[in-house]
Amino acid sequence: MRTLTAPVRVVQAVLVLPELLRRLEEIEVHTHAMVGNTGSMESSTAALAHKVPELVDLSKVVAELQISLVEMERTIAVLAEATEPLGRLAGRLPGGRRTEALP
């Protein structure tokens, strides 16, 4: 009769196999979850890519609005300066407010 002897390293390696199998199963579960999320990310990225031209157009509109607001501010300043003498004149007319400050 012949006796087989296994080296200690082989026995240790075999004893690790159940834990290794458990970890591989966890990795498989997480990999499936990642693939599911990747699909969701791909659809979100596609939706975002679809919106980018709209955002670019919107940024152009906002830039134009800023220019318009600056021009309107200048126009209002010119109008306020131009109407100031009229306000003083109106205060001198009969019924005008001579002692009250205008709002």
Helices and strands as residue ranges (DSSP letters): H 8-92
